[in-house]
Amino acid sequence: MKHPVALAIIAGFLSPTAIYAQSGAPRYEVDLSWPKPLPDRWVLGGLGGVCVDAQDHVFLLNRQDVLPGDLDAGHLAPPIIEIDPEGNVVHSWGDLRDLDPRLHSCHFDKDNNIWIASSPSGMVREYSHDGSKLLLQIGEKGKLDSSDGTEKGSPLNSSAAHFFMPSSIAVDRANGDVYIADGEGRGGNHRIAVMDRDGKFLRQWQPAGMDTVHSMAISNDGIVYVGNRENARIQLYDKTGKFIKNIDVPWKPYTPNADGKPRPSGGVAVALDFSPDRSQRLIYLINQNNTQVEIIERESGHILTSFGRSGHFPGEFDQPHGIAVDSKGNVYIAENRGRRIQKFKPVAP
């Protein structure tokens, strides 16, 4: 009879992504059958983001930042790639004359239209689901003058908002207001800007203590979750920008520095999404500092469990940058340096 510890070690090699249920947390393993091989010898660049539509189709933002040698035996993959639940590429689109090459994040609204944020250009755009129509463009590159809280070059209530490096988008399903995390880079706006359905500026706030405003999501109960990437926490606000509370996300390096002080390598709260149940009991959070996905109980703020580690094998990550959860609870992780998408499916404990 094999020793149970030996069996556990073998199981770890067979399923390196498996996590074990703790305090009601789900357990996941990587789906090695998804996606299917990309067509036409496509070569991906870094993946800036991922989002899931109403049919559980997964959309990838391909930054196309490849070296010439990468294309000796392949073709550059399109900027936007749509993959069905079975892992087949069903559509692709995007014209780099219009789309910024450094695509950052995407989001689907209740009408199943896709919103895309592009960091350097300062553009936020809404497209029809298939990308054939540009429905709305918000913003042009600008910078907030922090001395008086107004935008340089235009009044704060102007219909033409200026964004420095918009990195995340969420559309309020109740009224169509568009929330934009604006200020990925240092020296940027460091704010949440809110526009109406037609792109008119409504309000803004600057989350306290953030060097970058990188990730954001709105829960079903109307709370705005903003990731404080450098300071290892999620900050919660109501829709007017009133602070509610923090959810701390502590971490420690696996290889401590000589002085014992942790030094962030990529940041905590890089990207987040919620579980698909109506109450959204869980938060799924990318933590680049320890290269893991943290599963957090939304109400208590407790980290229930985690999965992933640094590397290039299935279930490991190289700079995870985008996260999305579909209606069945599958978790999709887009890697920037790793240049791939992985699907993690829930399994019975």
Steps between C-alpha positions, in 0.01 A plus 500: 500500500636843403553752777244785493776761501654339193160505333466866584839575346407308184167685483688828530705417190193386308300805596739780598221757513275317743413674823325339790176633643539713811213676674264435210738618229473330161777282362636551149713323245632612166303390191771368269252462212422874486563689280546297186812576291470846344435507124739596221813468717401808698763642734376690805664799659440595860137472606387825655159383613215252477122527534200268460177580315141391566553170315816415698718579201845614607658809339878550505682831458816420308762775526693357202833597654702226337856494369557456127655160567178383665331516160749291304263205520167668561269796456422779740168432675226767475450753783160365614440124510168335591506141630188289569450279809640199313825686433449578130587839351171617352583860408782752503527865413681826556679758288822635650443827317217553749588282798789586727757217498514501881146378566437486871158369597152425372147476639157394372193708584143374535446542123795267431706781350871497573689789661878524457754714685833585336765637730738725304242659271263584784205361306197311626284356224174309473460260208218278384545139608664395173717811478340617176377831643666758722208613715666752730841648569578674827812696567819629362835499667523750784610541856330608818650804668512377859556851633138600455327178393420616148609362168770681309365652183132450569248571775423206726139480384592501132336238281846402372682328788877466493659177615862441581521118495154341535544145620162360605134551410169407662154592374225538758223266389242707686540822300781455246750730674859420403763474774861532386813433704730769364866513593703182462835680477667714762434868447155427363151592610457238776122521489171330430314701236128452442332581170139464396378266226579762236850572625424821690710557810308455828747482788832367618694411813860419578533188719726582792845345521522366144809544285309345210129440447520176308207266565132558573168316499143574611312235697132419455421692817655818362836510678804618304806284567832671419828311514783673685779324315799633693352493849353149505133571546165549329321826581118508499289804410140580430413635156554860608854427616428478873751266664350190664792280612821321402560132433863429582685244288814412697786317330858403566780402261587132475865602479550778759743783433812518711356786707171317547294773339257396225536687171200489267587369156174556317246596759193356668145564372611510137164379366182366660164342427212346696347155523189455282248438781248777557658609828851483350633331811857483374756740356768360268810718512828488307798548732813550290725522806459130575369409151176357633126540472358579843145386573346742751169483682340827400304567819775426751802588286674179604727321253355150483759342275723563198627327188790540260870571526778645287596299193402388152345159557121458499354669804799730545518867401741747347367846582126429516323821402133432422231291670139410413246258644222347288147398601612147593775620730790431264788741558704634206846649549674704229877524529696793365857368499372142478303590184224248560150448644423224750165366614451369854191292557334425834525138612338303779699507827 
